[in-house]
């Protein structure tokens, strides 16, 4: 029994000597590296998740906007198109980047249609664009017009 006790004591002594021979700096550095690696992996996962969510939101509010053939023949074309909400929280603000290949002065009418093709809003906007000009135009629909991802918008 005494031999067994001595064996355990010797084992504990060797473990203690081994641990004490490691500097606390090495242990701290190892722990720090482990924490940093875990933080890095977690940060990457959160970044990828956030990117996925934000691109999903952008896609959800990327409107289907058509430009009439008449306006195309008059030299108008679209760049970026977005739908956002007004202060009431309704998605009823259509913002379109319009490029003028020719001079255009007149009204533009934006119409919103629901998924069934029923008209649910229209806005008229006076526009004055010079050749090779481009600008953002805002079509602010009535607060009851809620433009969804499956809505159709036409500008004529």
PLY file of the C-alpha trace (Angstrom):
ply
format ascii 1.0
element vertex 156
property float x
property float y
property float z
element edge 155
property int vertex1
property int vertex2
end_header
0.00 0.00 0.00
2.87 2.29 0.83
4.43 1.57 -2.54
1.21 2.55 -4.31
1.08 5.81 -2.36
4.67 6.55 -3.30
3.86 5.77 -6.95
0.97 8.27 -6.95
3.07 10.89 -5.16
5.84 10.47 -7.73
3.27 10.81 -10.54
1.83 13.97 -9.06
5.33 15.34 -8.56
6.22 14.73 -12.24
3.00 16.40 -13.43
3.65 19.39 -11.18
7.23 19.72 -12.45
6.05 19.47 -16.07
3.41 22.13 -15.61
5.74 24.43 -13.70
8.39 24.12 -16.42
5.93 25.64 -18.91
6.05 29.36 -18.64
2.78 31.06 -17.88
3.39 33.21 -20.95
3.26 30.11 -23.19
0.03 28.98 -21.56
-1.48 32.45 -21.90
-0.41 32.66 -25.55
-1.94 29.25 -26.27
-5.21 30.25 -24.65
-5.16 33.61 -26.45
-4.56 31.91 -29.82
-7.44 29.52 -29.17
-9.78 32.35 -28.25
-8.71 34.40 -31.28
-9.21 31.45 -33.61
-12.68 30.80 -32.19
-13.51 34.51 -32.47
-12.26 34.59 -36.05
-14.37 31.60 -37.08
-17.40 33.01 -35.28
-16.87 36.42 -36.89
-16.63 34.87 -40.35
-19.83 32.89 -39.80
-21.67 35.99 -38.59
-20.31 37.99 -41.53
-21.47 35.37 -44.02
-24.87 35.19 -42.33
-25.22 38.99 -42.37
-24.21 39.15 -46.03
-26.77 36.47 -46.86
-29.51 38.23 -44.96
-28.74 41.64 -46.43
-28.59 40.34 -49.99
-31.88 38.53 -49.36
-33.45 41.80 -48.25
-32.10 43.62 -51.29
-33.47 40.96 -53.59
-36.83 41.07 -51.86
-37.18 44.78 -52.54
-35.73 44.80 -56.04
-38.82 45.88 -57.96
-39.98 44.69 -61.34
-40.18 48.01 -63.22
-41.02 48.23 -66.92
-40.43 51.24 -69.13
-42.97 51.81 -71.90
-41.82 51.40 -75.51
-42.85 55.01 -76.15
-40.41 56.30 -73.51
-37.66 53.97 -74.73
-38.02 55.45 -78.22
-37.69 58.93 -76.67
-34.25 57.99 -75.30
-35.02 57.04 -71.69
-33.63 53.99 -69.95
-33.26 52.78 -66.37
-30.32 52.12 -64.12
-30.81 51.14 -60.46
-34.34 50.76 -59.11
-35.33 50.47 -55.45
-38.43 50.47 -53.32
-38.29 51.84 -49.80
-40.74 52.92 -47.17
-41.93 56.32 -46.15
-42.10 57.51 -42.56
-45.32 55.51 -42.04
-43.45 52.27 -42.79
-45.29 51.39 -46.00
-43.19 50.37 -49.02
-44.53 53.08 -51.30
-41.50 55.03 -52.48
-40.13 53.98 -55.88
-36.71 55.41 -56.71
-35.48 54.97 -60.28
-32.20 56.08 -61.79
-33.18 57.40 -65.23
-30.66 57.88 -68.04
-31.51 60.35 -70.81
-29.94 59.43 -74.16
-32.02 62.26 -75.68
-33.50 65.43 -74.26
-36.86 64.78 -72.59
-39.32 67.21 -71.07
-42.73 66.00 -69.95
-44.61 63.91 -67.45
-43.83 60.36 -66.40
-46.61 58.22 -64.95
-45.70 55.35 -62.64
-48.38 52.71 -62.06
-48.30 49.96 -59.45
-50.07 46.63 -59.90
-50.60 43.86 -57.37
-49.93 40.17 -57.95
-53.37 39.76 -59.61
-52.60 42.57 -62.06
-54.98 45.04 -60.43
-53.85 48.64 -60.34
-53.23 49.84 -56.80
-51.57 53.21 -57.30
-50.28 55.81 -59.74
-48.05 58.85 -59.52
-47.33 61.54 -62.11
-44.00 63.34 -62.09
-42.84 66.29 -64.24
-39.38 65.57 -65.65
-36.81 67.68 -67.47
-33.74 65.79 -68.64
-30.96 66.89 -70.98
-29.12 64.64 -73.43
-26.53 62.46 -71.62
-28.02 63.46 -68.27
-28.99 60.98 -65.57
-30.75 61.39 -62.24
-32.71 59.66 -59.55
-36.46 60.18 -59.71
-38.75 59.50 -56.76
-42.29 58.32 -57.28
-44.06 58.63 -53.93
-47.25 56.58 -54.01
-50.20 56.99 -51.65
-49.56 55.58 -48.16
-52.09 52.80 -48.85
-50.04 51.54 -51.81
-47.78 48.82 -50.45
-45.36 47.65 -53.13
-44.39 44.02 -52.51
-41.68 41.90 -54.12
-44.29 40.41 -56.47
-45.78 43.77 -57.50
-45.36 45.07 -61.04
-44.49 48.70 -61.75
-44.83 50.40 -65.14
-43.58 53.82 -66.12
-45.19 55.39 -69.16
0 1
1 2
2 3
3 4
4 5
5 6
6 7
7 8
8 9
9 10
10 11
11 12
12 13
13 14
14 15
15 16
16 17
17 18
18 19
19 20
20 21
21 22
22 23
23 24
24 25
25 26
26 27
27 28
28 29
29 30
30 31
31 32
32 33
33 34
34 35
35 36
36 37
37 38
38 39
39 40
40 41
41 42
42 43
43 44
44 45
45 46
46 47
47 48
48 49
49 50
50 51
51 52
52 53
53 54
54 55
55 56
56 57
57 58
58 59
59 60
60 61
61 62
62 63
63 64
64 65
65 66
66 67
67 68
68 69
69 70
70 71
71 72
72 73
73 74
74 75
75 76
76 77
77 78
78 79
79 80
80 81
81 82
82 83
83 84
84 85
85 86
86 87
87 88
88 89
89 90
90 91
91 92
92 93
93 94
94 95
95 96
96 97
97 98
98 99
99 100
100 101
101 102
102 103
103 104
104 105
105 106
106 107
107 108
108 109
109 110
110 111
111 112
112 113
113 114
114 115
115 116
116 117
117 118
118 119
119 120
120 121
121 122
122 123
123 124
124 125
125 126
126 127
127 128
128 129
129 130
130 131
131 132
132 133
133 134
134 135
135 136
136 137
137 138
138 139
139 140
140 141
141 142
142 143
143 144
144 145
145 146
146 147
147 148
148 149
149 150
150 151
151 152
152 153
153 154
154 155
